[in-house]
Amino acid sequence: MSARAAIFGLSGLVLNETEAAFFREADPWGFILFARNVESPKQLAKLCVSLRDAVGREAPVFIDQEGGRVQRLRRPHWRDAPPAALFGELHAEDAEAAKEAVWLNHRLIAHELRSSGIDADCAPCLDLAIEGADGVIGDRAYGSHAEVIAALGQSAMDGLMAGGVAPVIKHVPGHGRADADSHFHLPRVREPLDCLTATDFAPFAALKHAPMGMTAHIVYEALDAEAPATMSEVAIAHIRTEIGFDGLLMTDDLSMKALSGAFAERTTRSIAAGCDVVLHCNGDRKEMETIAWAAPLLYGSALRRAEAVEEARTQLEKFDVRSGLIRLETLLAGVMT
């Protein structure tokens, strides 16, 4: 039987019996971890095993490990990866060095994740840095030029996949121009479609071959003045046809305050709009139960895309971690001083 079209979080450092029983029954396609779930490499590896044991298969385990402000694995057990903006600064000086540095950084991230049982990363962020927009993206962006973001985003994807970690490009079709943080409010983007096509949407079109993408909880008035992209048939159709993305499309977190309505409604609207999988992050079991019974089993194109993501986790290439770290530090020496 196919897994359910959902990715769920959990409450703490270990999988308790109640959560395990729920996951066994609901059978979500994947899981996502946050800082509340992370203590040490040994604990994290054990947690990932218990999550997969609960559903009886090698379910993908996700995390947000971009670098900079957004990374769940931190010192003393893990490296603090630089923010994306630093690589953008290097690109302004030496484009080839920047692409190599991004690849190395994400190959190292992949090694760190896989060593603890995690095999999917909600990265890279392909959003533009836009002056005057809300600061939620900021230095998470590689820069303000679509072609630079596309080039460095490709290197990030390549580095993760070389380490057996499936990448998730975000936030489709572009969060950088948002006038609010979608964790707390529903942003609106009012620019005309030709502007968005040439700027915000362009990196996603360049990386349309990515195995997986995460939607933005943003109203793009040029596409749909009423519904955020996550719940808009028009916006999702534009992502699929005009942008050309055919990878697995997951929602951003359904518990974010940009969205309204009951969780069953959020789930059914997202799936009906064209999302393949819904994401719920906060570990609230009652909310997850509502979502689980509203979400369908993966089938058809969604199942095909999910299988492609699972396959992307197997492309593990040999890598000398120490040499890679030394080379990355050398490449970044000029911009980190």
Secondary structure as UniProt FT lines:
FT   STRAND          4..8
FT   HELIX           17..26
FT   STRAND          28..33
FT   HELIX           35..37
FT   HELIX           41..55
FT   STRAND          61..63
FT   STRAND          65..67
FT   TURN            68..69
FT   STRAND          70..71
FT   TURN            75..77
FT   HELIX           84..93
FT   HELIX           95..115
FT   TURN            116..117
FT   STRAND          120..121
FT   TURN            131..132
FT   TURN            135..136
FT   HELIX           138..140
FT   HELIX           146..162
FT   STRAND          166..167
FT   STRAND          169..172
FT   TURN            176..177
FT   TURN            182..184
FT   STRAND          188..189
FT   HELIX           193..198
FT   TURN            199..201
FT   HELIX           202..206
FT   TURN            207..209
FT   STRAND          212..215
FT   STRAND          219..220
FT   TURN            221..223
FT   HELIX           229..231
FT   HELIX           233..241
FT   STRAND          248..253
FT   TURN            254..255
FT   TURN            257..258
FT   HELIX           263..273
FT   STRAND          277..280
FT   HELIX           285..294
FT   HELIX           300..312
FT   TURN            313..314
FT   HELIX           321..332
FT   TURN            333..335
//
